[in-house]
Amino acid sequence: MKSDTCFGKKSGQHLNQYYDEYEAIDAANYSREQYNNYLIPYQCAKCSFWHLSPKARITPSKKCNKCTAGDGTFKDTYRVKKEAYVRANIIYNEHGIDLQVYECSFGNGWHLTKRF
């Protein structure tokens, strides 16, 4: 089923949505077997359904409960510095925004910022 709210970053097309993790895993396995695509299921924070993403784009993050962005929303935090750099590079390549990586002052992982 196609999503009404979520779109591919590169294609701009509606993403396929899956109702649970098992359905998404089955779709990822099918894609791997039929097309040699390596896709990873993830639960979308926007719609709560499951989507598939190329493995290279997956940078697990969660919301920091201490640090906020300039607009007052809680910042994403990445488990390790490398994952934060991968996300910063993706954002630069897709949007031309140069972000810096820094360690959370509260020990919650790594953040991105436009300032430095």
C-alpha positions in Angstrom: 0.0 0.0 0.0 1.3 3.5 -0.8 1.6 6.1 1.9 -0.4 9.3 1.8 2.1 11.2 4.0 5.6 9.9 3.3 7.6 10.3 0.1 11.0 9.1 -1.1 13.8 11.7 -0.6 15.3 11.2 -4.1 12.3 10.1 -6.1 9.6 12.2 -4.5 7.2 9.2 -5.0 4.8 7.9 -2.3 6.6 5.3 -0.1 5.3 1.8 0.3 3.9 1.4 3.8 3.7 -1.8 5.8 1.5 -2.4 8.8 4.0 -4.2 10.9 7.7 -5.1 11.1 7.1 -8.7 9.8 5.4 -7.5 6.7 8.2 -5.0 6.1 10.9 -7.7 6.6 9.1 -10.0 4.1 9.1 -7.1 1.5 12.8 -6.5 2.1 13.6 -10.2 1.7 11.6 -10.3 -1.5 13.4 -7.2 -2.9 16.7 -8.8 -2.0 15.9 -12.1 -3.7 14.2 -10.6 -6.8 16.2 -7.5 -7.4 19.4 -7.9 -5.4 18.4 -4.7 -3.4 19.5 -4.5 0.2 16.7 -2.6 2.0 16.2 -2.2 5.7 12.8 -1.9 7.4 12.2 1.0 9.8 9.3 2.4 11.7 8.4 5.9 10.5 8.2 8.6 13.2 5.9 10.5 11.0 3.2 8.0 10.2 4.0 5.0 12.5 3.9 2.6 9.6 6.9 0.7 8.4 8.9 1.6 5.3 12.0 0.3 3.6 15.3 2.2 3.1 18.6 1.4 1.4 21.0 0.1 4.0 23.4 3.0 3.4 20.8 5.6 4.4 20.0 4.0 7.8 21.3 6.1 10.7 19.4 5.1 13.8 18.6 8.1 16.0 16.3 9.0 18.8 15.2 12.2 20.4 17.4 13.7 23.1 15.4 14.5 26.2 17.8 17.4 27.1 19.0 19.2 24.0 16.8 21.4 21.7 17.2 22.9 18.3 16.7 26.6 17.5 13.0 26.0 16.9 12.6 24.4 20.4 12.2 20.8 19.2 14.3 18.1 20.8 17.4 17.3 18.8 18.0 13.9 17.2 20.8 12.0 18.8 23.0 9.3 17.2 24.5 6.4 19.0 28.0 6.8 17.6 30.0 9.6 15.9 30.2 7.7 12.6 26.4 7.5 12.3 26.1 11.2 12.9 28.6 11.9 10.2 26.8 9.6 7.8 23.5 11.5 8.4 25.4 14.9 8.0 26.7 13.7 4.6 23.3 12.6 3.5 21.8 16.0 4.4 24.7 17.8 2.6 24.3 15.7 -0.5 20.5 16.0 -0.7 20.0 19.6 0.6 23.4 21.3 0.4 23.3 22.0 4.2 26.7 21.7 5.8 26.3 20.3 9.3 28.9 19.7 12.0 28.9 16.7 14.5 29.4 17.2 18.2 29.0 15.2 21.4 26.0 15.7 23.5 26.8 17.6 26.7 24.6 15.2 28.7 26.2 12.0 27.3 23.2 11.1 25.2 25.2 10.5 22.0 26.1 12.8 19.1 24.2 15.7 17.6 24.3 17.8 14.4 24.5 21.6 14.2 24.8 24.3 11.6 27.0 26.3 14.0 30.6 25.9 15.1 
